Amino acid sequence: MQKDLFKYAANPNEAENTFHDFCKEYKNNHHKDFIANKEYHSFLKIFGNTRFLTQFIINNTWTFEQYQNSPFREKEKPFEQFVLDIKNITKTHAQPTTALKKYKYQEFIRITIKELLGYDQRQTYREISHLAYAIVPYYLTTNVHNLCQKYSLDNSKLGDFALMALGKLGGYELNYSSDIDLIGLYSEDKEQNTVSNHQFFNQLFSQTGRDLALTDRDGFFFRVDWDLRPEGRSGVLANSISAMERYYQTFGEEWERQAYIKASVLYHKQNLGDELIQMLKPFVYRKYFDEKTIHNIWNMRARMTQERQNAGAEGISIKLDDGGIRDIEFFIQGFQLLYGGKITALQNTNTLEALDLLAQHSLINTQTKNTLLQSYLFLRRIETCLQMENEQQTHILKTCLHHKLKVARRMGITHDVTEAIAILEERLFNVRNAVTRIFKDFYTLQ
């Protein structure tokens, strides 16, 4: 019976061995045997499919009861519940960081099982994003309190400040190992008694980024990327909103317009984040068609292709190679940049919601929309199946047949070995061809 339980796991032998380890630890901790009833089969999906979560389960056998008793095994967990959970954890635990990391991985177990069972992926991405939107403000506000104590400052005298999310987090499309793209800003430059606002907020955002990315024996929260800020890696982590306005009016480039399509407010003390988004709308969404936009997006795509070729990496990049995730994103964002100034409904941070809006406003036909929708979900599922193994930021489907088989199994392809690999390869080939044709046709016609 046990062999049948793990027959279609990505690593069946590993599943059996780690399940044995779990049963041993479970008995030690709970003083009873773990019986693999049919009722528990969804929980057992973790074994042999994701190493980092399997190890977490073995080290924390209580997660089984947590999963079984969760009211969100089949339905989506709302953002408000994540916020409430985190509030309760930070109030009741002497070491909140350890407790919050355990909470993160406990939630990842529930979300991963949904992925392995074939639930709607858009729900998965929202839940992981909501987890980040709930965790990050805790560290931000905690560090505000600590820095105010350090410098003997009154929090109310600092003025407003905000942390903006861009990229997948800004679009509520986060996956297991996405970086979270952040930009920090504050309302005004002024001197406090012991430190300037500029110094204070640079320290605040720097410390918050370190807290989120720190890896210890309990794991980590999120890899943090600040590179989309003004002047990129050479720029400061915190700018006043007036400095942001001057920068984008004077130096803002095409790729920065594109990046801000996905800008969302992760946290603001009052309304500074909303103020930034409104301020940048004329920069991001121009009123009139600009042919330069098309050329710049095409050139950016060409540079990525060249860099990928120069790297000589093995296999297929689900993200960057022709017909990949980035082509779908660039296709949609190209329309948003061109028409978003006149059709304000297109000013949407979420990829698939924006895609649907393009069809609603007759900018693309229904067939194109459906092709890109299914292609995006297919490619993102492969991405998820690659990253759920070791929580690593990878987008490469290797040429190794064993590697492809593992991905196919996580995707629920239960045919025999040769056929399962062939099905995965054929679907991927067809998806990439369809996306490449749509992408290149659009940019050739403009």
C-alpha positions as CSV (number, residue, x, y, z in Angstrom):
1,M,0.0,0.0,0.0
2,Q,2.8,2.4,0.9
3,K,4.4,2.0,-2.5
4,D,1.1,2.9,-4.2
5,L,0.9,6.0,-2.1
6,F,4.1,7.4,-3.6
7,K,4.0,5.8,-7.0
8,Y,3.6,9.1,-8.8
9,A,5.7,11.3,-6.6
10,A,8.6,13.0,-8.2
11,N,11.0,10.9,-6.1
12,P,9.2,7.7,-5.1
13,N,12.1,6.1,-3.2
14,E,12.8,9.3,-1.4
15,A,9.2,9.7,-0.5
16,E,9.1,6.2,1.1
17,N,12.3,6.9,3.1
18,T,11.3,10.3,4.3
19,F,7.8,9.1,5.2
20,H,9.4,6.4,7.3
21,D,11.4,9.2,9.1
22,F,8.2,11.2,9.6
23,C,6.3,8.2,11.1
24,K,9.2,7.6,13.5
25,E,9.3,11.2,14.6
26,Y,5.5,11.4,14.8
27,K,5.4,8.4,17.2
28,N,8.1,9.9,19.3
29,N,6.4,13.2,19.6
30,H,2.7,12.1,19.8
31,H,3.1,8.7,21.4
32,K,1.0,7.0,18.7
33,D,1.4,5.5,15.3
34,F,0.7,7.6,12.1
35,I,-1.7,5.6,10.0
36,A,-1.8,6.5,6.3
37,N,-5.5,6.6,5.8
38,K,-7.1,7.7,2.5
39,E,-8.3,10.8,4.4
40,Y,-4.6,11.9,4.7
41,H,-3.6,11.3,1.1
42,S,-3.5,15.0,0.3
43,F,-1.1,15.7,3.1
44,L,1.1,12.8,1.9
45,K,1.6,14.6,-1.5
46,I,4.4,16.6,0.2
47,F,6.6,13.5,0.4
48,G,8.8,12.9,-2.6
49,N,7.8,16.2,-4.2
50,T,9.3,18.9,-2.1
51,R,12.5,18.3,-0.1
52,F,12.5,21.5,2.0
53,L,8.9,21.1,3.1
54,T,9.3,17.3,3.8
55,Q,12.3,18.1,6.1
56,F,10.2,20.8,7.8
57,I,7.4,18.3,8.4
58,I,9.8,15.7,9.9
59,N,11.2,18.3,12.2
60,N,7.7,19.7,13.1
61,T,5.3,16.8,13.1
62,W,2.6,19.0,14.6
63,T,2.1,20.4,11.1
64,F,0.0,17.4,10.2
65,E,-2.7,18.3,12.6
66,Q,-2.4,22.0,11.6
67,Y,-3.0,21.0,8.0
68,Q,-5.8,18.6,8.7
69,N,-7.7,21.1,10.9
70,S,-7.2,24.0,8.6
71,P,-10.5,25.5,7.2
72,F,-8.5,26.6,4.1
73,R,-7.4,23.3,2.7
74,E,-9.8,23.7,-0.3
75,K,-10.8,27.4,-0.2
76,E,-8.7,30.5,-0.4
77,K,-7.4,32.1,2.8
78,P,-8.2,35.8,2.8
79,F,-5.6,38.5,3.4
80,E,-7.4,39.5,6.7
81,Q,-6.8,36.1,8.1
82,F,-3.1,36.2,7.4
83,V,-2.9,39.5,9.2
84,L,-4.8,38.2,12.2
85,D,-2.6,35.1,12.4
86,I,0.5,37.1,12.4
87,K,-0.8,39.5,15.0
88,N,-1.6,36.6,17.3
89,I,1.8,35.0,16.7
90,T,3.8,38.1,17.4
91,K,1.8,38.8,20.6
92,T,2.0,35.3,22.1
93,H,5.6,34.1,21.2
94,A,8.7,35.1,23.0
95,Q,10.7,34.6,19.8
96,P,8.3,35.9,17.1
97,T,10.8,35.5,14.2
98,T,11.2,31.8,14.8
99,A,7.4,31.4,15.2
100,L,6.7,33.4,12.0
101,K,9.2,31.4,10.0
102,K,7.4,28.2,11.1
103,Y,4.1,29.8,10.2
104,K,5.5,30.6,6.7
105,Y,6.5,27.0,6.1
106,Q,3.3,25.7,7.6
107,E,1.3,27.9,5.1
108,F,3.6,26.7,2.3
109,I,2.6,23.1,3.1
110,R,-1.1,23.9,2.7
111,I,-0.5,26.0,-0.5
112,T,1.9,23.4,-2.0
113,I,-0.7,20.6,-1.6
114,K,-3.2,22.8,-3.5
115,E,-0.7,23.1,-6.3
116,L,0.0,19.3,-6.4
117,L,-3.7,18.6,-6.4
118,G,-4.2,21.0,-9.4
119,Y,-6.2,23.8,-7.7
120,D,-6.4,27.2,-9.4
121,Q,-2.9,28.6,-9.5
122,R,-4.1,32.2,-9.3
123,Q,-5.3,31.4,-5.7
124,T,-1.8,30.0,-4.9
125,Y,-0.1,33.2,-6.1
126,R,-2.5,35.4,-4.2
127,E,-2.0,33.5,-1.0
128,I,1.8,33.6,-1.1
129,S,1.6,37.3,-2.0
130,H,-0.8,37.9,0.9
131,L,1.6,36.1,3.2
132,A,4.3,38.6,2.2
133,Y,1.9,41.6,2.5
134,A,1.2,40.5,6.1
135,I,4.7,39.6,7.2
136,V,6.7,42.6,5.8
137,P,4.8,45.4,7.6
138,Y,5.5,43.6,11.0
139,Y,9.3,43.9,10.5
140,L,9.0,47.4,9.1
141,T,7.0,48.8,12.0
142,T,9.1,46.9,14.5
143,N,12.2,48.4,13.1
144,V,10.6,51.9,13.2
145,H,9.9,51.4,16.9
146,N,13.5,50.2,17.5
147,L,15.1,53.0,15.6
148,C,13.0,55.6,17.3
149,Q,14.2,54.3,20.6
150,K,17.8,54.3,19.4
151,Y,17.6,58.0,18.3
152,S,15.1,59.1,21.0
153,L,12.6,60.2,18.3
154,D,8.9,60.7,18.4
155,N,7.4,58.5,15.7
156,S,4.7,61.1,14.9
157,K,7.4,63.6,13.9
158,L,8.9,61.4,11.2
159,G,6.1,62.2,8.7
160,D,4.6,59.7,6.3
161,F,6.6,56.9,4.7
162,A,5.9,53.9,2.4
163,L,7.2,50.7,1.1
164,M,6.2,49.9,-2.4
165,A,6.0,46.4,-4.0
166,L,6.8,45.9,-7.7
167,G,7.3,42.8,-9.8
168,K,5.4,39.6,-9.0
169,L,4.6,40.9,-5.5
170,G,3.1,44.1,-6.8
171,G,0.9,42.0,-9.1
172,Y,-0.1,39.6,-6.4
173,E,1.6,36.8,-8.4
174,L,4.4,35.7,-6.0
175,N,5.7,32.1,-6.2
176,Y,7.9,30.0,-3.9
177,S,11.2,31.7,-4.6
178,S,10.4,35.0,-6.2
179,D,12.4,38.0,-5.1
180,I,10.2,40.6,-3.6
181,D,11.0,43.9,-5.4
182,L,10.7,46.8,-3.0
183,I,11.1,50.6,-3.1
184,G,11.1,52.8,0.0
185,L,10.2,56.5,0.2
186,Y,9.4,59.1,2.8
187,S,7.4,62.3,2.8
188,E,10.0,65.0,3.4
189,D,13.7,65.7,4.0
190,K,14.1,67.2,7.5
191,E,16.5,67.0,10.4
192,Q,15.4,65.4,13.6
193,N,17.3,66.1,16.8
194,T,19.8,63.2,16.4
195,V,19.4,62.0,12.8
196,S,18.0,63.2,9.5
197,N,14.9,61.6,7.9
198,H,17.1,60.5,5.0
199,Q,19.5,58.6,7.4
200,F,16.7,57.2,9.4
201,F,14.7,55.8,6.5
202,N,17.8,54.4,4.8
203,Q,18.6,52.5,8.0
204,L,15.0,51.4,8.3
205,F,14.7,49.9,4.9
206,S,18.1,48.4,5.0
207,Q,17.4,46.6,8.3
208,T,14.0,45.4,7.2
209,G,15.5,43.9,4.0
210,R,18.1,42.1,6.1
211,D,15.5,40.8,8.5
212,L,13.4,39.4,5.7
213,A,16.3,37.8,3.8
214,L,18.2,36.4,6.8
215,T,18.6,32.6,6.5
216,D,19.1,30.6,9.7
217,R,18.2,27.1,10.9
218,D,14.5,28.0,10.6
219,G,14.8,29.1,7.0
220,F,14.1,32.6,5.6
221,F,11.2,34.8,4.7
222,F,11.8,36.4,1.4
223,R,14.8,37.3,-0.8
224,V,14.7,41.1,-1.2
225,D,15.6,43.0,-4.3
226,W,16.0,46.8,-4.2
227,D,17.4,47.2,-7.7
228,L,14.3,48.8,-9.2
229,R,14.8,52.0,-7.1
230,P,16.1,55.2,-8.7
231,E,19.6,54.8,-10.0
232,G,19.4,51.0,-9.3
233,R,22.2,49.4,-7.2
234,S,24.1,52.7,-7.0
235,G,21.1,54.6,-5.6
236,V,20.1,55.0,-2.0
237,L,17.4,52.8,-0.4
238,A,15.2,55.7,0.6
239,N,14.2,58.8,-1.3
240,S,11.8,61.6,-0.5
241,I,8.7,61.8,-2.7
242,S,10.0,65.1,-4.2
243,A,13.3,63.4,-5.1
244,M,11.4,60.6,-6.7
245,E,9.4,63.0,-8.8
246,R,12.5,64.9,-9.9
247,Y,14.3,61.6,-10.8
248,Y,11.5,60.2,-13.0
249,Q,10.7,63.5,-14.7
250,T,14.4,63.9,-15.6
251,F,16.0,60.5,-15.9
252,G,13.2,58.0,-16.0
253,E,13.8,55.3,-18.6
254,E,11.4,53.0,-20.6
255,W,12.1,50.0,-18.4
256,E,11.2,52.0,-15.3
257,R,7.8,52.9,-16.9
258,Q,7.3,49.2,-17.4
259,A,8.4,48.3,-13.9
260,Y,5.9,50.7,-12.3
261,I,3.0,49.1,-14.1
262,K,3.1,46.6,-11.2
263,A,3.6,49.1,-8.4
264,S,1.4,48.5,-5.3
265,V,1.4,49.9,-1.8
266,L,2.8,47.3,0.5
267,Y,2.7,49.6,3.5
268,H,2.3,53.3,4.1
269,K,1.7,55.2,7.4
270,Q,-0.9,57.4,5.9
271,N,-1.3,57.7,2.1
272,L,2.2,58.3,0.7
273,G,2.2,55.2,-1.5
274,D,-1.0,56.1,-3.2
275,E,0.4,59.6,-3.7
276,L,3.4,58.2,-5.5
277,I,1.3,56.0,-7.8
278,Q,-0.8,58.9,-8.8
279,M,2.2,61.1,-9.3
280,L,3.9,58.6,-11.6
281,K,0.8,57.8,-13.8
282,P,1.7,60.5,-16.4
283,F,5.2,59.0,-16.6
284,V,4.0,55.4,-16.8
285,Y,0.9,55.8,-19.0
286,R,1.2,58.4,-21.7
287,K,-1.8,59.8,-23.5
288,Y,-0.6,59.2,-27.0
289,F,0.9,56.3,-28.9
290,D,4.7,56.3,-28.8
291,E,6.5,54.1,-31.3
292,K,9.6,54.3,-29.2
293,T,7.9,52.2,-26.5
294,I,7.6,49.3,-28.9
295,H,11.2,49.5,-30.0
296,N,12.5,49.8,-26.4
297,I,10.5,46.7,-25.2
298,W,11.7,44.8,-28.2
299,N,15.3,45.8,-27.6
300,M,15.0,44.9,-23.9
301,R,13.7,41.5,-25.0
302,A,16.6,41.1,-27.5
303,R,19.2,41.9,-24.8
304,M,17.7,39.3,-22.5
305,T,17.9,36.7,-25.2
306,Q,21.5,37.6,-26.0
307,E,22.5,37.4,-22.3
308,R,20.8,34.1,-22.0
309,Q,22.7,32.8,-25.0
310,N,26.0,34.1,-23.8
311,A,25.5,32.4,-20.5
312,G,25.3,29.0,-22.3
313,A,23.0,27.6,-19.6
314,E,21.7,24.0,-20.1
315,G,18.0,23.4,-20.8
316,I,15.1,25.7,-21.3
317,S,14.5,28.9,-19.3
318,I,10.7,28.8,-18.6
319,K,11.1,32.5,-17.9
320,L,13.5,34.1,-20.4
321,D,13.7,31.9,-23.5
322,D,11.5,32.5,-26.5
323,G,7.9,31.8,-25.8
324,G,8.4,32.0,-22.0
325,I,6.8,33.8,-19.1
326,R,8.6,37.1,-19.9
327,D,7.3,37.2,-23.5
328,I,3.7,37.0,-22.2
329,E,4.4,39.7,-19.6
330,F,6.1,42.0,-22.2
331,F,3.2,41.4,-24.6
332,I,0.6,42.5,-22.1
333,Q,2.7,45.3,-20.6
334,G,3.3,46.7,-24.1
335,F,-0.4,47.2,-24.6
336,Q,-0.7,48.7,-21.1
337,L,2.0,51.2,-21.9
338,L,0.5,52.1,-25.3
339,Y,-3.1,52.4,-24.3
340,G,-3.2,52.7,-20.5
341,G,-3.1,56.5,-20.7
342,K,-6.4,56.6,-22.6
343,I,-8.1,53.4,-21.2
344,T,-7.5,53.8,-17.5
345,A,-9.0,50.3,-16.8
346,L,-5.7,48.9,-18.2
347,Q,-3.8,50.3,-15.3
348,N,-3.9,47.0,-13.5
349,T,-0.9,45.4,-11.7
350,N,-2.0,41.7,-12.2
351,T,-0.9,40.0,-15.4
352,L,-4.0,37.9,-16.1
353,E,-6.5,40.5,-15.0
354,A,-4.7,42.9,-17.5
355,L,-4.9,40.2,-20.2
356,D,-8.6,39.9,-19.7
357,L,-9.0,43.7,-19.9
358,L,-7.2,43.8,-23.2
359,A,-9.8,41.4,-24.7
360,Q,-12.7,43.3,-23.0
361,H,-11.5,46.5,-24.7
362,S,-11.1,44.7,-28.1
363,L,-7.3,45.3,-28.2
364,I,-6.8,41.5,-28.7
365,N,-9.2,38.8,-29.8
366,T,-10.6,36.1,-27.6
367,Q,-8.5,33.4,-29.1
368,T,-5.3,35.3,-28.4
369,K,-6.4,35.9,-24.8
370,N,-7.2,32.3,-24.2
371,T,-4.0,31.1,-25.8
372,L,-1.9,33.4,-23.6
373,L,-4.0,32.7,-20.5
374,Q,-3.5,28.9,-20.8
375,S,0.2,29.3,-21.8
376,Y,0.9,31.6,-18.8
377,L,-0.7,29.2,-16.3
378,F,1.1,26.2,-17.9
379,L,4.5,28.0,-17.7
380,R,4.0,29.2,-14.2
381,R,3.0,25.7,-13.1
382,I,6.3,24.4,-14.5
383,E,8.1,27.3,-12.7
384,T,6.3,26.3,-9.4
385,C,7.2,22.6,-9.9
386,L,10.9,23.5,-10.4
387,Q,11.0,25.8,-7.3
388,M,9.0,23.6,-4.9
389,E,11.8,21.0,-4.6
390,N,14.4,23.1,-2.7
391,E,12.9,26.6,-2.5
392,Q,15.5,27.8,-5.0
393,Q,15.1,30.5,-7.5
394,T,15.4,28.5,-10.7
395,H,13.5,28.7,-14.0
396,I,15.5,26.1,-15.9
397,L,13.9,22.9,-17.2
398,K,17.0,20.7,-17.7
399,T,17.6,18.4,-20.6
400,C,18.0,15.4,-18.2
401,L,15.1,13.0,-18.6
402,H,15.0,12.2,-14.9
403,H,14.7,15.9,-14.1
404,K,11.8,16.3,-16.7
405,L,10.1,13.2,-15.2
406,K,10.1,14.8,-11.7
407,V,8.5,18.0,-13.1
408,A,5.9,15.9,-15.0
409,R,5.0,14.0,-11.9
410,R,4.6,17.2,-9.8
411,M,2.3,18.5,-12.6
412,G,0.1,15.5,-12.2
413,I,1.1,13.6,-15.4
414,T,0.7,10.0,-14.3
415,H,1.5,8.1,-17.6
416,D,4.4,5.7,-17.8
417,V,7.9,7.3,-17.7
418,T,8.5,7.7,-21.4
419,E,5.0,8.9,-22.2
420,A,4.9,11.3,-19.2
421,I,8.2,13.0,-20.4
422,A,6.9,13.1,-24.0
423,I,3.6,14.8,-22.9
424,L,5.5,17.4,-20.9
425,E,7.9,18.1,-23.8
426,E,5.1,18.3,-26.4
427,R,2.9,20.6,-24.3
428,L,5.9,22.9,-23.6
429,F,6.9,22.9,-27.3
430,N,3.4,23.9,-28.4
431,V,3.0,26.6,-25.7
432,R,6.3,28.2,-26.6
433,N,5.6,28.2,-30.3
434,A,2.2,29.8,-29.8
435,V,3.5,32.5,-27.4
436,T,6.5,33.2,-29.7
437,R,4.2,33.7,-32.7
438,I,1.8,36.0,-30.9
439,F,4.7,38.1,-29.4
440,K,6.6,38.4,-32.6
441,D,3.6,39.2,-34.7
442,F,2.6,42.0,-32.4
443,Y,6.0,43.6,-32.4
444,T,6.5,43.1,-36.1
445,L,3.2,44.8,-36.9
446,Q,3.8,47.9,-34.8
